[in-house]
Amino acid sequence: MSVRALWTLDAMVTAMRAERRGALPAVITGISIDSRTIAPGEAYFAIKGDVHDGHAFVDAALKAGAALAVVEDAQRDKFAADAPLLIVEDVLAALCNLARASRARLSAQVIAVTGSVGKTSTKEALRSVLGAQGKTHASVASFNNHWGVPLTLARCPADVRFAIFEIGMNHAGEIEPLVKMVRPHVAVITTVEPVHLEFFSGIEGIADAKAEIFEGVEPRGAVVLNRDNAQFARLQRRAKKLGIAKIVSFGSDEKADARLLDVALHPACSAVHAKILGHELTYKLGMPGRHMAMNSLAVLAATSLAGADLALAGLALSQAQPAAGRGVRHALTVLGGEATLIDESYNANPASMAAALGVLGGTRVGTQGRRIAVLGDMLELGPKSADLHRGLTEAINANAVDMIFCCGPLMRNLWDALSSGKRGGYAEDSAALESQVVAAIRAGDVIMVKGSLGSRMKLIITALEKRFPDNAAHDGVAV
């Protein structure tokens, strides 16, 4: 089976205003910025990152089968005279220009998702439900920044029915240029929470930064907002000021357009009864937690606004699964039985910590089993960081968590606030905490691991999976 072309060479050259060099193919089949995973026929873009300059890996990409490399003019002399190159002034700017050309050729319904919590899970749920109804393109992993968004857009095939983009930020001014590139028909803000406070004066500033997503909404487009969130009115005012007439709300509030009527929370799923834009719907959601149920309302609202079938979308939500590092479950073989591992290691902030602890509290333990939380530092919280870490004791107590392991200097604030009976262990970093956690696990336990990316909690997940072989995901019951 032949691989379909993504771009013709002529279209790429025109969009990026590139100079040609060497023997170049007529078409390319994909776009990559990683020489380690590039596939034959793809174009390699030599992006300059925070750590590495992609120009150092051009030769490796070409040897791996890249059809061509996109390089900056200032570095052209580093490569062989016959190397297949497209030469541009700035590689990232060229990728952005290609992304704009990609958007211009799309006839798809385009959805953009942002929010302090739940961006990736909401985007993945949209991918799942819309993918069941037509050809769908969506961001890979959390490609939501200044290179991830244009890369995702430039990779979008011209013939998709739906295209979904995740847009993130940790400073004001980051979302606007990205959303103006994406130009969504539907923009979703999952919620606004005290995240990245180190870079903002308060939560209102975070709301205003998230509201930048309205700047790119297409004429007659719509926005989907969390009516239960304290920043709803502020976001609503901003959307109206920008001339967006269709503002759809979701939540448990009786005025919500996509309203949660009832939810039954189970260890590995939820049963949801909701009213979505006037239509009552009962559906199974293949992800546990009230926060996931709330986000599913936004998914269904956006699905309906994008012209997809609401009933089919409700059915498809039963197949939705957590994204990597955001609640994926594993059954671990331990002496005398099994333990359940909940991998929440991708990132953390106070709101997502509380939600993850809620899921831990709702997961049944086996005989003699315990609920164990392994928590790493929550970063970028500014002057309130110590209080926000200590404040996790409320969610810990409310969810009957039996034992806490803390990792990092910020989590020391929580450790000092814990009662002695809940203290499992403390270390300055995740590598030093590994052995303590591994030694504590026994049959029947449920272990949830979470922390900001910088706290490297994935090391704990890896250590547990290595010590206790993964028997595959199960229903959340440890026996």
N, C-alpha and C positions, 0 to 999 in steps of 0.2 A: 504494500500500500504506500503510495507516494505521500510525502509530507507536503501540506499546503503552504503556499507562500504567505508570509505575513506582510512583507513590503517588497515592492520592486526597487531596484537600485535607483532608478530615475526619481521615484517619489521621495526616497530618503535624501538624495542629493539636493533636490529642490527644497525640501522642508528645512534641511539643516544648513543650506548654503555651503555645501562641502566641496572640497577639491578632491578629485579622484587620483589614485596612484596605484600602479600595479594591475595585475589581472583580476578583475572584479566579477562576481557572479551577477546574473540578471536579476535574481531575487534572493532574499534572505528569509529563513524560516522562523527566526526568533531573535530575541535580544537578551544579552546577558551582561552583567558587570562582574562576574565571578569566573575566573579562568579555571577554577577547580571543578566546576559543574557544567561548563559550557558544552553544548551539544553540537555535533557537526552541522554546518549550514547556518549557524547563528552568527549575528554580529556582536562583537565584543566592544563595549564602550569603556574606555580607560578613564574611569572616574577618579578624581582625587578625593580620598576620604580623610577622616581625621587622623588615621594611623598610617595608611598605605596609599601610595600613588599607583593607580591602575596601570600606568604606563610601564611599570616594572614587570608586568605580567602579560604584556602583549605577545611576546614570543611564545610563551607557554600556551596562551589561548589559541594562537594560530597553529601550533603543533597539535593541539587537541582537536583541531578540525574546524575552528572558527572560519566562517566564509570571508570575513574581513574584520578589521579593527578600526574604531573611530578614535583618532588621536588628535592632540592639539598641535597647532602649527609650530609652536616653540620647541616641540620635542621630535619633530619629524626626522631629524638627522640621526636619531638613535636607532632607526630601523633600516633594514635592508632596502635597497633601491627598488627591488621588485616585490616587496611585501604588499599584500592587498590592503590598502588603507583608504579611509575617508578622512581628510584632514580639515579640521575646523579650528576656529579661534579658541573656543572653550567647549570642552566635552559635555559638561553638565548643561550648559546653555543650549547646546545642540540637541541633547536628549529632550529638553523642555520644548524646543521647537518641533521636534518629531511628535511629542505628546500632543501638542496643539493641532498638528496636522491629523493625528489619529482621531482626536475629538471632532474635528471638522467633517470627517468622512462617516461618522457614526449616525445611524438612524435609530439606535437603541434607546430604551428608557434608562436614564442614568441616575443612580442613587449615590449620595455621599453620606457617610456616617462619621460623626465625631462625638465627643463626650468624655467626661472625666473617668468614667468606668463603663465597661461593657462594649467598647467600640468593636473589638475584634470578634467577640462572641456574637454580637448583633450582625456584623458583616458576614460571618460564617453561616449564621442561620438564614440570612437573606440568600446567600449563595445556594444553600440547600433547597429552600422552598422554590426559588425562581428557576434554579437549574432543572427542577422537575417539570417545568412548563415551557422551557425554551433554552436556546443556547445562551449561556451566561458566562461572563468574565468577571473576575473579582481579584482584589489585592491578594497577593501571597503573604502568608504569615501576618506580620504587622508592618508591611511596607507602607508607612503612612507619613513619611517625612519629605524633606526637600528633594531627595533623589528617589524615594520609594514610590511617591505618587506619579511623577512623570514616567518612571520606568513601567509601572503598572498600566498607565494609559497608552504608552507607546507599544506595549505588548498586546493591546486589545485588538482582536480580529475585527474586520470591518462589518462582518455579517452577524454579530451577536444581537440577541433580542434584548438582553439586560446587561448592564455593566454597573458594578458596585465598587465603590472606592472608600477606603478608610483614610481619614485625615486626622493627624495628631498635632500636638503642639506642647511646648512648655514655656514659651514666651509669647507675648502679644505680637501680632503682625505676621505670624507664621502660617496661619490658615488661609488668609485672604489670597495670596498669590497662587496657592495650590487649588483652591476652589474655583478661582477664575479660569484655571486651566481645565478643570474637570467639567464645569458648567452643568451641575446636576438639575434634573427635573424635580427630584425629591431630596431634601436635606434633612437628616435625622440628628438630633442632639439627644443622646441617651439620658444624660444627667449632668449636673454641675456640682462638683464636690471640692473640698479643700485639698487640692492636689497642686503640686508645683508652687506652693505658697512662698517658697524662697524667692520666686521671681515676680510675685504680685503683692500688692498692698492689702488685698482682701479677696473674698470670694466673688465680689461684684466684678473685680477686674478679670477673674477667670471666666465669668459669664460673658463679659464683653468680648474676650478673646475667642470663646467658642462661637459667639454670635457672628464672627467674621465669615462663617460658612454661608450666611445669608447673602453675602456680597456676590456670590457666583451663581445663585439660583436663576434658572432660565425664566424668561417671561411666562406668566401663567403657571409657574411652578408652585410647589408646596413645601412646607416645612412641618416636621413632626417633632413635637416637644413634650417633655415630661411634666404633666400638670401637677403631680405630687411634689415636684421639686420646688424649693423656696425661691429659685431664680426664674420660675416660669413667667411671671408677669414682666420681668425685665427683658427676657428674651422675646416675649410676645410683642412688647412695645417696639423693640428694635426691628423685628421683622416687618411690622406694620409701617414703620417709618421708611423702610426701604421699598415699600410698595408691594409687599407679598400679601396677597389677599387670602390665600388658602393656608390657614394655620390649623393643623390637626393636632389635638392633644391626646396623650395616653396616660393611664394611671388608674388608681382606685377611686379618685375623686368623682363624685356623681356627675360632674360637668364634663368629664373626659369623653372625647369622641371615640376613643378605643378604650373601653372601660373594663377593668377586672371586676367580675361579679363574684367569683369564688375561685379558690385554688386549694387543691389537696396536695400537700408536699410529701413525696416519697423519697427513699434513700437515693435512687438513681434517676428519678423522673418526676414529673408533676402532671396533675390533671387540672386543666384550666377551663373555666367557664367565663366567657367574655362577650361583650357586645362591641363589635367592630364596625364603626361607621353605619350604625343602624341594623346590623345583622348579628344575631346571637349565634355563638359558636362554642362548641365544647370540643376540646382537643387534648391529646397527650403530647407533652413536651419532653423530648428525650434528654433533658438536662435538669438536674435538681436545683432547688433554691428559689425563694420568692423573687429574688432579683432577676433571675433568668425568666421567670414567668412575666415579670413586668416588661422586660426587654422584648419578649415575644409579642406583646401588644404593639410595640413600635414596628416590629418586623411585619406583622399583618397589616397595619395601617399603611406602611410604605409599599407593601406588595399590592394592596388594593389601588393606591394612588398611581402605581406604575402600570395599571391595567391588567394585572394577572388575576387569576381566579382565586377568590378568597377561600372557598371550601377546599380546593385542592391544596392550597398553602397550609391550611390547618391540618390536613392529613399528613403533609410532608414534615411538619414539625416533630412528629414522633421519631423521625430519623435524625433529627439534629443532634449533634454531639459537641461536647466542649472542645475548644481549640487547644492546641498543645500548651501545657503549662497553665491552663485555666480551668482545672477541675477534672482532668482526665484521671480515671481510676484504674488501679492495678491490683490484682490479687497476688500477694506475696506468700510464698511457702516458708513457714517458720516451724520451729520445733513444736509438734503437737497439733498442727492445723494450719490456718491461714490468718493473715492480717490484711487489712485494706489500706492502700496508699492512695491519697488524694493529692495529685500534683497540681498545686497552685503557684508554682515557683516562678512564673514568668515575670510578674511585677506586683507591686503592692502600694496601697494608700489606705487611709483610715476607712473609707467606705468599702473598698473591696476586701479589706481585712475583716470587717464586721460581717460582710456577706459570706465570706469563706468560713468563718467561725460558725455562722448560722447553718451552713451546709454540714459542717462537722457535727454540730449539735443534733441535726436531724438524721444522722447516719447511725444505724443500729450497730452495737458492738456485740461480740460473741461472749460466751461464758467466760467470766474472769477478764474480759477485755476492757480496755480503757480508751477514752478519746484523748488523743495526744496532738498538740499543736507545736510545730517547729517553726519559729518565727524569726525572720531576719529584719534588719533595719528597713524602715520606710524613709526614703530619701526625698530631698527637695521640699521639705515642709516648713523651712524657715524658723522664725523665733518660737513658734508654738510646737515645735517638734517634740520636745520632752513631754509636754502635757498630752499630746496626741498619742504618743507611745504608751504612757501610763494609762490613758483612757481606755485602752483595749481591755482592761480588767472587767469592764461592764459587760462586753460581749462574751468574754471568757466565762464569766459566772452565769450569764443568762443561758448559755448553751451547754452547761454541765461539762465543760472541758476538764478532764482529770489531771493532765500533766502538761506543762509548758517547757519547751526548750527555747532559749533565747540566744540570738547570735548578733553581735555587733555592738558598738558603743552606744548607739541610740536605743537599742532594745534593753540596755542596762536599766533604763528608766522603768520599763515594764517589769523586769526581773526584780528590782528592788521593791516594787509595789505588790508583788504576788505573795500570797500566804505561803508559808513553808511547805505545806502539804501539796501544793501544785507545782513546786519547782522540780523540774526534771534535770536541767543542766544549763550551764551558760558558758559561752566562749566568745572571744573577740571576733572570730571569723568562722565561716562555714566549714573550712577545712579542719579547724581544731574541734568543731562540734560533731563531726561525722561519727567518730568512734563512740561518743556518748549516746547518740541516738540509736545507732545500730545495736549497741549492747542492751538497750532498754526494751526493744520490741519483743512481744510475745504473742501467742495465738489469741485471736479475738480482738486485738487492738485495731483501732482506726487512726491512721496518722495523716495529718494534713500539714503540708510544707508550703510556706509562703514568705515572700520578701521582695523588696525591690530588686531590679536586675543587678544593681551594683553590689548587693549583698551575696550574690552568687549561691542562692539556695538550690540551684540545680545540682550542685555538688552533693547535697544530701540525698536528693532523688537518685542520682547515679549510684551512690554508695549503698542505698537500700536495695536497689534493683540488682546490684552485683552480689550482695550478700544473700538476698532472699530472691530466688528466681521468680520472674513474673509469669504467672499462670494465665494471664489475659484478663481483660476487664470483666467484671461480673456485676451482680445486682446490688452491690453495696453492703451485703450482709457478710460479716466475718464470723466464721464458725470454728 
